[in-house]
Amino acid sequence: MKRLVVVRHGKSSWKYDVPDHERPLKKRAKKDAKAVLGVFKAFYLQNIESATFWSSYAVRAHETAKIFKKELEIKDEDFEVKKALYTFSSGDLKNIIRKAPDSIETLVIFSHNPGITGLVNHSGDQKFHNIPTTGLCVIEFEEDHWDSISTGKTLLSLFPKNLR
């Protein structure tokens, strides 16, 4: 059985004239992460201890991932920045996930829309119009190998606006 936790990066700032991948987080992103993490930890912490974290290299995704990493006490060796996660395609995201080593039971990815929403809608059994910034979904697959995952069960969805 494989478990995928998908997190869309926090709300980013358009205040600075920088390339897309360099946009930083807004202050709101930290508040949203705190709200999501509070519920996530209460219901899911026992399942995250051995998780592997993969993050897009884009500043907004990487900073979001570091907030989660710190709060969930994820070890450095279980945290990796992957350039390929800077994608907006759900197909690309699923292909990256399918290449995960089978030794990983729980994979947490931090990436971007519309890829995140498409991935969740095609991989889970619940559909969402839009996974918002700092939105989190947990999908569990019956398969034992990442390269064979198809459609799983959406166990949890947390969206900041529903937690305020």
N, C-alpha and C positions, 0 to 999 in steps of 0.2 A: 504494500500500500504506500502511495506517495502523497505528500501534502504540499500544496503550493500556496504561498501567501503572496498576494500581489498588492503593491502599494504604489499609488500614483504620487509623484513628487508633490511637495507642498506648494502653496500659492507663491508664485514668483513675481518679482518686481520688474516693471517696465520703465522704472525711473532712470535707469542708466543706459547710455548708448553703447551697448556691448553686443557681441555676437550672441545668437540664441543660446548656445551651450554655456555661456558665461553669466546668464541672468541669475542673480542671487534670490534668496528667499525674502519674502516680506515678513514683517514681525508676526502677522497673523498666522503664518505657517507654523510657527513654534507653538502657538496656542492650540491650533488645530491638532498638531501632533500629540500634544499633552492630553487632549480630550480623547483621541483615538487610542492612544497607549493606555490610558486609565482603564478603559473598558476591555481592551485586548488583553492586558495583563490579568485582569480579574477573571476572565473566562478561559484564557488560553496559555498562560505562562508555562504550565507544566509541559506543554508540547513544543516549546520554542527553544529549550535549553540546548538541544543538539542541532539547531538549524544552521544552514549555510545562507549567508546574505550575499546577493549580487546586486550591484548598483550601476546604473548608467554613470558615465563620467561627467555629464552635465552638472554644473554647480548646484542647481536646484534639486536634482535627484540625489546627488551625493550628500549634500547637506541634510536632506530629509533622512537618508539612510543612516547618517552618523548620529542623528537624534535618536532614532530607534535603537541603533547599536549600543549607544551609551545607556539608555534607559533599560534595555533588556539584558545588559551586561554580556554582549556577544564578544567572544575572543577575536583578536586581530586575525588569527589564522582561519577563522570562519567568515571573514569579510573580504570580498573581492570587488574591485571596480572593473567592469567589462565595457569596453568601448562599444561593442555591438548592441548594448542595451539602449544606446542613444538612437532609438528608432521609433517610428510612429506607426509601424505595421504590426498587426496582430500575428500575421503569418511568420514574420521574422522573429517575434518574441517566442512563439511556440517552437520554432526550430531551434532557438538558443536553449530553451528549457529541455527539449528532447535530447540535447547533447550533454546534459548534466550526468555526472557519474552516478551509478546506481547506489553507491555507498551513501549518498545524500537521501535522507528520508523526508526532511522538510526543507524546502527551498523558498527563500524570501527574495523577491525581486522588486527593485525600485526603478520605475521607468516612466513612460510618457503616453499621453493620449494622442490620437485615438486608438493606438495600439492596445493600451491597457483595457479599455472598455470592450474592444473587439475580442481580445483574448478571454476575458471573463465570460462574455456572452457565448463564445464558441466552446469554452472548456468546462463551464459549470452548468448547472441545471436551473439557474435563475437568470433572467435578463434584466439589464439596466440600460436606461436611456443614456446615461453618462456616469462614469466613475469620476467623482469630483476630486479636486486637489486634496491630497492627504487621505483619499478614500482607500480603504483596505478591504480585500476579499480573501477568504480562505476557501480553497477548493481541494477536495480529497478525491484521489483516484484509486480505483481498485487494482490497477496494474502495479507490478513490482519493478518495472523498468521504465525509466523516463522516456526512452525512445518509442514506447508503445502507448503512451497516454492518449486518451481520446476525450470522452466526456465524463466528468466527475460530478460530485455532489458539492454544491455551494453550501458550506457549513456556517459561514459568518460573513456579513457585510457591515462595515462601519463607515459612516460618512459624517464628517464634522458637523454639518448643519443639523443633523439629527441628535447630536450630543450636547448642543449648547443649551 
